[in-house]
Amino acid sequence: MLRRLGHPLTAVFGAALLTVPWLALHTVFGVDLATGVTVALSGIAVLGASFLLAWGAETAEADVPRAFALAILAVLAVAPEYAVDALYAWEAGINPGSPESAEAASLAVANMTGANRILIGIGWSAIALFTVYRARDTGDEAVESRPGFLADVVRLDHGIATEILFLFAATVFAFFVPLGAGIGAVDMVVLVGLYAAYIFVAMNSPHEDEEQIGVPAYLQSYRRPKRIATTLALFVFSGVVILAAVEPFAHGLEALGESVGIPSFLMIQWVAPLASESPELIVVAYLVNKARATAGFNALISSKLNQWTLLIGTLVLVYSLSVGTYAPLPLDTHQMGELWLTAAQSYFAIAILVTFSISLREAVALLGLFLAQFVYSVTGLAVTLPVPGLGAVTFDGPTSLVGFSVVYLVIGTALFVRRRRQLAAVVKLSARRVRGDHGATEVSAAVED
């Protein structure tokens, strides 16, 4: 019995089973469900579909060219977040200029920024902490023990230099996005263009196929016709589930929040992304548990790059299609602050990873700063502090977002100044990998602290 429960297809069946209550009660039989039940069942369905999408994408790598696989993986990795964002971007364009449009645009930004900050603040930090903790039993070679308080380090693969470099470029550009009339065509061209350039670079980089484990490894063992049919079935089924569940889930969260006095913005920013990010975090934790921390972190960093380029860049496209003509997705002051804070967190996180490592201290710093701004945004507390040259300044709303952004920027800049040689080495390492130069040992050595 235990042997059967450990079979890979049991996991596939379990993930598919998570979608059944929603599909049966709401989609097939049209049962009128209470708001709380709607949120729970549709959210669980998205969770199950996200697992199926991830397994299908990993299985597909056995049958398509690597460049195409990267492009497909990028879209699928952000599919649940994109579905929610696209929903609100579309609703914002139905009646532009109205209060309803402004609210929908605000919620589109809320989901996008929340998903990105959760991925780094919880994902990167918690996985680093879990990796060091599990290394005592797994003997993961990626973990390096060092003397001192919280000094142990998780070493990452130097092959992710390309991802770090493009993520750095996207992050720097993101600081300028709020300065325009909204998220517009230029933002789409630059951010989507950066991802297209990343795909091109990845095509020309030396690559060693990583051995799959778990469900993807089992599905890849099928003969090619059966494997392709299985992959397509996973894509189609999970896509249908997400499309059927995302609107009731998002609107149900809004209604549920209003019923208990929680603003819709906070529900869509923090609760909705958890359903879509959790499968990836669970899969990464599984990899860590199998002493494959490097592969897990590679997945998280790639996911951040996908979300920080494609997810932002395509919002204006959906909004314009809804409007019927080109129009930038409008941003108010609060949304500008949310974008700056998300970019600043990314800037700080890249300053950490530029050495291809993350220590326990750095993981705790990432998690602590995230929790601080999360609690601050949820509670809405206002704090008045003396600021040299400005007098007493009250930090609340947009001001608090800028305040936390400054904290991230100051710490991140200090790290970049200290690690300027490592940043230069990342650029050189990426360039050498593009040229197919395998002899980059001296450049890799320059990355070490």
VEXDRENDO-134007 format. One record per residue (C-alpha): x, y, z. Coordinates in steps of 0.5 Angstrom, whole numbers, padded with zeros to 4 digits, always signed. Example, Ala and Ser with C-alpha at 12.3 -4.5 7.8 and 13.67 -1.06 7.14 Angstrom:
<rs>
+0025-0009+0016+0027-0002+0014
</rs>
This chain:
<rs>
+0000+0000+0000+0005+0005+0002+0009+0003-0004+0003+0005-0009+0002+0012-0005+0009+0013-0007+0008+0012-0014+0009+0019-0018+0002+0018-0021-0001+0018-0015+0002+0025-0014-0001+0027-0021-0008+0024-0019-0008+0027-0012-0007+0034-0016-0012+0033-0021-0017+0031-0015-0016+0038-0012-0020+0040-0018-0026+0036-0018-0030+0039-0013-0030+0046-0016-0031+0043-0023-0036+0038-0021-0040+0043-0016-0039+0050-0020-0037+0049-0027-0041+0042-0029-0048+0043-0024-0048+0050-0023-0049+0050-0015-0049+0057-0012-0044+0056-0007-0043+0061-0001-0037+0066-0002-0032+0063+0003-0034+0056+0000-0032+0059-0007-0026+0062-0005-0024+0055-0002-0026+0051-0008-0023+0055-0013-0017+0057-0010-0015+0049-0009-0017+0048-0016-0012+0053-0018-0007+0050-0013-0008+0043-0016-0008+0046-0024-0001+0049-0022+0002+0043-0020+0000+0039-0026+0002+0045-0031+0009+0045-0027+0010+0037-0029+0007+0038-0036+0012+0044-0037+0018+0040-0034+0016+0033-0038+0016+0037-0045+0023+0039-0044+0024+0032-0047+0021+0033-0054+0022+0040-0056+0028+0045-0057+0031+0048-0051+0030+0055-0053+0022+0053-0054+0022+0050-0048+0025+0056-0044+0019+0060-0048+0014+0055-0046+0016+0055-0039+0016+0062-0038+0009+0063-0040+0007+0057-0036+0011+0059-0030+0007+0066-0029+0000+0063-0032-0004+0063-0025-0001+0070-0023-0002+0072-0031-0009+0070-0031-0011+0074-0025-0007+0080-0027-0010+0079-0034-0017+0079-0031-0017+0086-0028-0013+0089-0033-0019+0087-0038-0024+0089-0033-0020+0096-0032-0021+0097-0040-0028+0096-0040-0030+0103-0038-0023+0107-0037-0024+0113-0033-0029+0110-0028-0028+0109-0021-0029+0101-0023-0023+0102-0028-0019+0105-0023-0020+0100-0018-0019+0094-0023-0012+0097-0025-0010+0098-0018-0012+0090-0017-0008+0088-0023-0002+0092-0020-0003+0089-0013-0003+0082-0015+0003+0083-0019+0007+0086-0014+0005+0082-0009+0007+0075-0013+0014+0078-0014+0015+0080-0007+0012+0074-0004+0017+0070-0009+0023+0073-0006+0021+0075+0001+0018+0068+0003+0021+0064-0003+0028+0065-0003+0029+0066+0004+0025+0061+0007+0028+0056+0002+0035+0058+0004+0034+0057+0011+0030+0050+0010+0036+0048+0005+0041+0049+0011+0037+0046+0016+0036+0040+0012+0043+0039+0010+0045+0036+0017+0041+0030+0014+0042+0030+0007+0049+0032+0006+0048+0037+0001+0054+0040-0002+0051+0046-0004+0051+0048+0004+0058+0051+0006+0059+0051+0014+0062+0057+0017+0064+0059+0024+0060+0065+0027+0053+0067+0028+0048+0065+0022+0054+0065+0018+0053+0058+0014+0052+0059+0006+0048+0056+0001+0052+0056-0006+0049+0057-0012+0051+0055-0019+0055+0060-0023+0051+0058-0029+0045+0062-0027+0050+0069-0028+0045+0070-0035+0039+0070-0030+0042+0075-0025+0044+0079-0030+0038+0080-0034+0034+0080-0027+0039+0086-0025+0037+0090-0032+0030+0089-0031+0030+0091-0024+0034+0098-0026+0029+0099-0031+0023+0098-0027+0025+0104-0023+0023+0108-0029+0016+0105-0030+0012+0109-0025+0015+0116-0028+0011+0115-0034+0004+0116-0036+0003+0109-0033+0005+0102-0036+0006+0103-0043+0008+0101-0050+0015+0103-0048+0015+0098-0042+0012+0092-0046+0018+0093-0051+0023+0093-0046+0021+0088-0041+0019+0083-0046+0025+0085-0050+0029+0083-0045+0026+0076-0044+0027+0075-0051+0034+0077-0051+0035+0072-0045+0032+0067-0049+0037+0068-0055+0043+0068-0050+0040+0062-0047+0040+0059-0054+0048+0060-0054+0050+0058-0047+0053+0052-0046+0048+0047-0042+0048+0041-0039+0041+0037-0038+0039+0036-0031+0036+0029-0029+0029+0030-0027+0026+0027-0021+0019+0025-0019+0013+0026-0023+0017+0029-0029+0022+0023-0029+0017+0018-0029+0013+0021-0035+0019+0022-0039+0020+0015-0039+0014+0014-0043+0015+0013-0050+0015+0019-0055+0007+0019-0057+0005+0017-0050+0009+0022-0047+0007+0028-0052+0000+0026-0051+0000+0026-0043+0004+0033-0043-0001+0036-0048-0007+0033-0043-0004+0036-0037-0003+0043-0041-0010+0043-0043-0014+0040-0037-0010+0045-0032-0011+0051-0037-0018+0050-0037-0019+0049-0029-0015+0056-0029-0019+0059-0033-0026+0057-0030-0023+0058-0023-0019+0065-0023-0025+0070-0024-0029+0067-0018-0023+0066-0014-0021+0073-0015-0028+0076-0014-0029+0072-0008-0023+0074-0005-0026+0081-0006-0032+0080-0003-0029+0076+0003-0025+0081+0005-0030+0086+0005-0035+0082+0009-0029+0082+0014-0027+0089+0013-0021+0087+0009-0019+0092+0003-0020+0088-0003-0013+0091-0005-0010+0087+0001-0013+0081-0001-0011+0081-0008-0004+0083-0007-0003+0078-0001-0008+0072-0001-0009+0071-0008-0001+0070-0010+0000+0064-0005-0005+0060-0009-0001+0060-0015+0006+0061-0012+0005+0055-0007+0006+0049-0012+0013+0052-0014+0015+0053-0007+0013+0046-0005+0017+0043-0011+0023+0047-0009+0022+0045-0002+0022+0037-0005+0028+0039-0009+0032+0041-0003+0030+0035+0001+0033+0031-0004+0040+0035-0004+0038+0039-0010+0038+0046-0007+0042+0049-0013+0036+0046-0018+0031+0049-0013+0034+0056-0013+0035+0056-0020+0028+0055-0021+0026+0060-0016+0031+0065-0020+0028+0064-0027+0021+0065-0024+0023+0071-0021+0026+0073-0028+0019+0071-0032+0015+0075-0027+0019+0081-0027+0019+0082-0035+0013+0078-0038+0008+0079-0032+0009+0087-0032+0010+0088-0040+0004+0084-0042-0001+0088-0038-0001+0094-0042-0003+0089-0048-0009+0086-0045-0011+0093-0042-0011+0096-0049-0015+0090-0052-0020+0091-0047-0020+0099-0049-0020+0097-0056-0014+0102-0058-0008+0103-0055-0008+0106-0048-0003+0105-0042-0005+0102-0036-0006+0108-0031-0002+0108-0024-0004+0112-0018+0001+0115-0013+0000+0108-0009+0001+0104-0015+0007+0107-0016+0010+0106-0009+0008+0099-0010+0012+0098-0016+0018+0102-0013+0018+0098-0007+0018+0091-0011+0024+0094-0015+0028+0096-0009+0027+0089-0006+0029+0086-0012+0035+0090-0012+0037+0088-0005+0036+0081-0007+0040+0081-0013+0046+0085-0009+0046+0078-0005+0046+0073-0010+0051+0077-0014+0056+0072-0010+0052+0066-0013+0051+0065-0005+0046+0067+0000+0048+0066+0008+0043+0065+0013+0044+0072+0015+0042+0075+0009+0036+0070+0008+0034+0073+0015+0035+0080+0013+0030+0078+0006+0025+0075+0011+0025+0080+0016+0025+0086+0011+0019+0083+0008+0015+0081+0014+0016+0088+0017+0013+0092+0010+0008+0086+0010+0005+0088+0017+0006+0095+0016+0002+0095+0010-0004+0090+0013-0004+0094+0019-0004+0101+0016+0000+0104+0022+0002+0111+0021+0009+0113+0025+0012+0120+0025+0019+0120+0025+0024+0126+0025+0028+0126+0019+0034+0131+0018+0033+0137+0014+0026+0135+0013+0023+0135+0020+0018+0131+0023+0015+0126+0017+0009+0121+0018+0010+0115+0014+0004+0112+0012+0001+0110+0005+0005+0112-0001+0010+0115+0004+0011+0108+0008+0012+0105+0001+0018+0110-0001+0021+0109+0006+0022+0102+0006+0024+0102-0002+0030+0107+0001+0032+0102+0006+0032+0096+0001+0036+0101-0004+0041+0104+0001+0043+0096+0004+0043+0094-0003+0047+0099-0006+0052+0098+0000+0053+0091-0002+0054+0093-0009+0059+0098-0008+0063+0092-0003+0061+0087-0009+0063+0091-0015+0068+0086-0017+0063+0080-0017+0058+0084-0021+0063+0085-0026+0065+0078-0026+0058+0076-0027+0058+0080-0033+0064+0077-0036+0062+0070-0034+0055+0071-0038+0059+0074-0044+0064+0068-0044+0058+0063-0043+0054+0066-0049+0061+0065-0053+0061+0058-0051+0067+0059-0047+0068+0053-0042+0074+0056-0039+0071+0061-0035+0075+0059-0028+0078+0065-0027+0072+0069-0028+0068+0064-0023+0074+0065-0018+0073+0072-0018+0066+0072-0016+0068+0069-0009+0067+0074-0003
</rs>
